[in-house]
């Protein structure tokens, strides 16, 4: 009987010593799973940071255009230069945005500029958002041509002798449009 009690005690001791070790192994797996779960969301903010530091190259050479033929389905006939603002009154502004500078320039006088250095920006798909203390500029690529639409929110943007257009294209793509220059106008 003494042997039975001793053997039974040893078995209970062995079972008791094995159970917590098994639980500890399970806990370690749970801990490692928790670490993996915590590590997965961490790259998301880094991806957002990468997006925030990206300004599309096209935004460095934007020239103003206007809707000329609303019924046209051909983007190169639908949009083109606004004759009055580019050729007659010369009061439109071109736009250049790089990672540290936003410059509005009169289309007829490259020395007539308005420069903004203090801004932040982010890119979300085809939309680039530039924020200053007074306004938010939302530049959306609305066609692959490339055609960009500008929406300015906040305090009214008043530039001396530089009128802001609603639509822009790149300087390089301007020649593709049906009406892309002032022709023989001498106004």
C-alpha positions in Angstrom: 0.0 0.0 0.0 2.9 2.3 0.8 4.2 1.7 -2.8 0.8 2.6 -4.3 0.7 5.8 -2.4 4.3 6.7 -3.3 3.6 5.8 -7.0 0.4 7.8 -7.0 2.1 10.8 -5.4 4.9 10.7 -8.0 2.4 10.5 -10.8 0.4 13.4 -9.4 3.7 15.4 -9.0 4.6 14.6 -12.6 1.2 15.6 -13.9 1.3 18.8 -11.9 4.7 19.7 -13.1 3.8 19.0 -16.7 0.6 21.0 -16.8 2.1 24.4 -16.0 4.9 23.9 -18.5 2.3 23.2 -21.2 0.3 26.3 -20.2 3.5 28.3 -20.3 4.2 27.1 -23.9 0.7 28.0 -24.9 1.2 31.4 -23.3 4.4 31.9 -25.2 2.6 31.1 -28.4 -0.1 33.6 -27.5 2.5 36.2 -26.7 4.3 35.6 -30.0 0.9 35.9 -31.8 0.3 39.2 -30.0 3.7 40.5 -31.1 2.9 39.6 -34.7 -0.5 41.2 -34.5 1.1 44.4 -33.0 3.8 44.3 -35.7 1.3 44.1 -38.6 -0.4 47.6 -38.1 2.9 49.3 -37.6 3.8 49.5 -41.4 0.6 51.3 -42.2 1.7 54.7 -40.7 5.0 54.3 -42.5 3.2 53.8 -45.8 1.2 57.0 -45.1 4.4 58.8 -44.4 5.8 57.6 -47.8 2.6 58.9 -49.4 2.8 62.2 -47.7 6.3 62.8 -49.0 5.3 62.3 -52.6 4.4 65.1 -55.0 3.6 64.0 -58.5 6.3 65.3 -60.9 3.5 66.7 -63.3 2.6 69.3 -60.6 5.9 71.1 -61.2 4.8 72.4 -64.6 1.0 73.1 -64.6 -0.4 75.6 -67.1 -4.0 76.9 -67.0 -6.6 75.6 -69.5 -10.3 76.0 -69.7 -13.3 74.0 -71.0 -13.8 75.1 -74.6 -16.3 72.5 -75.9 -18.5 70.9 -73.2 -20.1 68.6 -75.8 -16.9 67.1 -77.1 -15.9 63.6 -75.9 -12.3 64.1 -77.1 -10.4 65.6 -74.2 -8.0 67.4 -76.5 -10.9 69.2 -78.1 -12.9 69.7 -74.9 -10.1 71.6 -73.2 -7.6 74.2 -74.4 -6.2 77.6 -73.6 -8.5 80.4 -72.5 -7.8 83.0 -75.1 -8.6 86.1 -73.0 -6.5 85.1 -70.0 -3.5 83.8 -72.0 -3.5 86.1 -75.0 -5.4 89.3 -74.3 -5.4 90.3 -70.7 -2.5 88.0 -69.7 -3.9 87.6 -66.2 -3.9 83.8 -65.7 -1.5 82.0 -63.4 0.5 78.9 -64.0 1.4 76.7 -61.0 4.4 74.8 -59.9 4.5 72.6 -56.8 7.6 70.8 -55.6 8.1 69.2 -52.2 9.2 72.5 -50.7 7.8 75.3 -52.8 4.5 76.4 -54.5 4.9 79.1 -57.1 2.1 81.0 -58.9 3.5 82.7 -62.1 1.8 85.1 -64.5 1.5 83.3 -67.9 2.9 86.3 -69.7 5.6 87.4 -67.3 7.7 84.7 -65.6 9.1 87.4 -63.2 5.7 88.1 -61.8 5.4 85.3 -59.2 3.9 84.5 -55.8 5.8 82.0 -53.8 4.6 79.8 -50.8 7.1 77.9 -48.8 5.2 77.0 -45.7 2.8 74.1 -46.5 2.2 70.4 -46.0 0.9 67.9 -48.5 -0.4 64.4 -49.0 -1.3 62.3 -51.9 -4.3 60.0 -52.0 -4.6 58.2 -55.4 -5.1 60.8 -58.1 -5.6 63.6 -55.5 -2.9 65.8 -54.0 -3.8 67.9 -51.1 -1.6 70.9 -50.2 -2.4 72.7 -46.9 -1.2 76.2 -45.8 -2.3 78.1 -42.7 -5.0 79.9 -44.7 -6.2 77.5 -47.4 -6.3 74.0 -48.7 -5.5 73.3 -52.4 -7.0 70.1 -53.7 -5.5 69.0 -57.1 -7.2 66.1 -58.7 -6.1 64.4 -61.9 -9.5 64.0 -63.7 -8.1 62.5 -67.0 -5.0 60.7 -68.1 -4.4 63.4 -70.8 -3.3 64.9 -68.1 -6.0 67.2 -66.9 -6.0 68.5 -63.3 -8.8 70.2 -61.5 -8.0 72.6 -58.7 -10.3 73.4 -55.8 -9.2 76.0 -53.3 -10.9 75.9 -49.9 -10.5 78.4 -47.1 -9.5 82.1 -47.3 -10.0 83.6 -50.8 -6.8 83.4 -52.8 -6.1 86.9 -54.2 -3.0 87.1 -56.4 -2.1 90.4 -58.0 -2.3 90.1 -61.8 -2.6 86.3 -61.5 -6.1 84.8 -61.9 -6.4 81.1 -60.8 -7.9 78.7 -63.3 -10.0 75.7 -62.4 -8.3 73.4 -64.8 -4.6 72.8 -65.6 -2.4 70.5 -67.7 1.3 70.0 -67.9 3.4 72.3 -70.1 4.6 69.3 -72.0 1.0 68.1 -72.8 -0.3 71.6 -73.8 0.7 71.1 -77.5 -1.6 68.1 -77.8 -4.7 70.2 -77.3 -6.6 71.5 -80.4 -6.2 75.1 -79.1 -2.9 75.4 -77.4 -1.5 78.8 -78.2 -2.5 82.4 -79.0 -1.8 82.0 -82.8 -1.2 85.2 -84.6 -2.9 87.4 -82.0 -1.0 90.6 -81.3 -3.1 92.2 -78.6 
